[in-house]
């Protein structure tokens, strides 16, 4: 079963926040993503039930190995697509927004082709 776009976004944000902070809590996600704490709690509950995150007794959220794989893949897609769009002349904010829309639905074949073409031209 494929994870929904919202789940991928949560995992990506947890990964990003975990590189900036020692611990990630649901309130950190709520503030970062602009969501209510109850919405984040529901999202995290689903991710926990599906084995993507763990939440300890202090409320600290960590990615499982499975969650990390999805988060890092989604983040790589986002960063690569953003850079690719910017290289085409798109302003950075629009590139980020468009990358977020595309990163979830783009086939692996198309993403790899973009990545290979983009990185081969950079080097």
Secondary structure as GFF3:
##gff-version 3
##sequence-region A 1 123
A	DSSP	alpha_helix	5	20	.	.	.	ID=ss1
A	DSSP	alpha_helix	26	33	.	.	.	ID=ss2
A	DSSP	alpha_helix	37	49	.	.	.	ID=ss3
A	DSSP	beta_strand	53	55	.	.	.	ID=ss4
A	DSSP	beta_strand	61	63	.	.	.	ID=ss5
A	DSSP	alpha_helix	65	87	.	.	.	ID=ss6
A	DSSP	alpha_helix	92	102	.	.	.	ID=ss7
A	DSSP	alpha_helix	108	122	.	.	.	ID=ss8
###
